[in-house]
Structure formats: structure tokens, C-alpha cells
Amino acid sequence: MQAKGLPDPEKRLEGSGSVARHIKMRSGAGELDDLVVRKLIEEALKRAKVPIPVGQERQFIIKSVSAKQRPRRPNMKGTKSAK
């Protein structure tokens, strides 16, 4: 959903994107129950370019940011991966 132009008097939306913005859930997924967050989601659904049917099953994805990530394997050109 696109957040640009949504009324956000409490300044919960973050990011400087020209189309999409986001809310960081610092206190966990329970923040989705916050009235301000619910109103932002409702308004975003109303403004969605592609409507989402009311009865449609939805998927919610929460991405976590790890403080420490494992190093990536270097790309070995010319080698075949073992199967």
C-alpha cells in the first residue's frame, strides 16, 4: 500500500520515499493494535490503487533487522554448486 499523502498528525510514518513509507514497530507486533496505526492502515486500504476484497485472506510480513549478520559467501565465478 502507498503511504504518501496519508494524514499522519502523530508523525508515525517514517521514510522519505516519494511513494511508500513505513512504520517501525519498536515495541513489537502489538503496536498493530494501536488506534493511530489502525487508522493509518484503514486509510491506506481506502486509497489503495488496487482494492483488496474485504473477505480475502491476507498475509502480513514482519521483517526483522539483525544487529549482527553472517558474512555472505563470496561469489565464486566458474565453480558449480554441489547438489
BELTA-V308221 format. One record per backbone hydrogen bond with DSSP energy under -0.5 kcal/mol. CO is the residue of the C=O (numbers start at 1). NH is the residue of the N-H. E is the energy in kcal/mol with one decimal. If there is no record, write none. Layout:
# BELTA-V308221
CO:NH:E, CO:NH:E
This chain:
# BELTA-V308221
3:6:-2.1, 8:11:-1.7, 14:22:-2.3, 19:3:-0.6, 19:4:-1.9, 22:14:-3.8, 23:25:-0.5, 24:26:-1.4, 25:28:-1.4, 28:31:-1.8, 29:32:-2.1, 30:33:-1.9, 31:34:-1.4, 34:38:-2.6, 35:39:-2.3, 36:40:-2.0, 37:41:-2.3, 38:42:-2.8, 39:43:-2.5, 40:44:-2.3, 41:45:-2.5, 42:46:-2.0, 43:47:-1.8, 44:48:-0.7, 45:48:-0.6, 49:51:-0.6, 51:53:-0.6, 53:56:-1.1, 60:62:-0.5, 61:63:-0.6, 64:66:-0.6, 74:76:-0.7, 75:77:-1.0, 76:79:-1.4
